[in-house]
Amino acid sequence: MEHVTEAGARGASGVRGEAEVRGEADPLVALCRAAADPALGLVLAGEGNAAIAGPDGTLRVTASGARLADCDPSALVEVRPAELLPLLDGPPGSPPGDALDDASWAARLLACRVEGTSARPSVETALHAVVGEFCGAPLTLHTHPTALLGVLCSPAAEEFARRRLLPDQIVLTGTASCLVPYVDPGARLARAVRDAITAHRDEHGTAPSVVLLRNHGMIAAGSTPRGVLDATLMTVKAAAITAAAAALGGPRFMPQSEVDRIESRDDEHYRRMLLGVSAGQPPHGRPDPASAR
């Protein structure tokens, strides 16, 4: 499905999710099944959702209530995100910052489905539309990793998002992640993520490949299922290291000068391209969705 390098294969060899990514023809189904591997600790029961952009401006997203472990094409819903994004600030003519109520937002989700689609889209459909559009990535994965939530439910979340522990963390997730306060899922969360990504791009000059949601979870963006899963797993690995280091006096993050050095290296940008991650991407310009295959 995509070019797999030795660097991309490190760390998760033997995990069932790896085989799912390699062997499934549909990239979104592959991503969902891989992320649902119980050994990874990313989701439980009906947690999590994912989406992939279509070549015609549509978005395929997991249906409401679908289990990622059981994902197949029938569990996916095709929607027109262009009908949702303008409504994040409320209905036309409403005060800035207003939002649709739950019933109105649910009705809009149903109305934006492509004809012939019967399943109900995830309430977080607009979240995927925002991350895909503003991060320029065709694939997005939203999970609730146990190890990561330990950090995101603690005072350490801000420094964890802003700093880096490992060189490969920079390669797979960029020099910083985007952190969003807890916001009720739906239109309000999608709007908060949109505003946070915009602020991140203004500060760093690049779009984030990882968005962290306090007391909730994370979203990873990329151009291949393997790349998105790698960015997710690296974020979880860094969270586990942070928790372990806390018991030994606290984590020692890399100096910013060294972070910037890794970020500037041509060989690391080349690795990113091969691995299919979105770290270090310019703020605009979504890759061709065909590259996700």
Steps between C-alpha positions, in 0.01 A plus 500: 500500500785735573877483496608356834852582613708343772461821699124483468490139615688554825338462837167330422613185321276206577200708607178389330430858396807493277355216297168681473671805352696295249228259392179707463415656164287784644737743679235629742389149598867405543563796728193435715574131550866565576416767758253264670765240582453448879878469543540867405260642761368770269124440517245294689155385384351775281769760569680678217426584139688567177452663160649520152453772240356413160616639164173688450494699822316235698609341826453139607470472877416222742134480591368596842538213747720291270771290661834556331585133551204396286543768234412410141371713210142473632609681822613810306290804410570736211432867570552843343715690754462829312144508632616469862806722533319832440261411786762467772438859608126450502221538246518785245429837662574380853739686733869406462591204718142373515442129437221276383316312775539122515182422308580747223856372469379138480259602225781670307715187528223294346435757229865510387508130415556405140191350337470127558659513845276379783723477808530791742835684489710524815430809708870580449475508120573875494806439719648284223395749235678781686822306565516370144434843351721711725784246530496409131477124557262248340494256794407575861474272803342591835579272796486499882834341601518401866866597549452835329189588698705466817698802377206689348308475828794647692680836535777360278291524182615844386873431526451155345337658196754778467827309543667185369680207664641301207636562148252260339217672685591813301512304175161339551310776682683828430663746737180556699147369523184708506324496839127573533314546833212266573197596290174313456524273189317622192495840333657678799797264512553521124502879525747496791731265308479721191601805701781312679645369173488850352690637801753214475563573132549870575753420775693215338455560129384142446183304561504252791486128431368432850220682683467424873163537672509549876300237693395343170767359264690586184475533122782405266512612136700359212507370146511123566343266757844392617616860542193601699530194724872567552432860605237375744726232648794740533280743693391219732863387540603853599215511754613173654858631523371820661312302765799273568737797525267671747581225750873574458493873553317613186568487126797677345391634165734557208649852472309707246818548297525123452131476414549768234807316369304176444219698342737664251676183378427397142543132579228520764263671257569216257413246769175682564408473134566126500316447826190689383473738796390862484745651748667811364242553227430853375174644634308456175477237233333164552681209331324302232268253680628229264830516690323346798493175311 
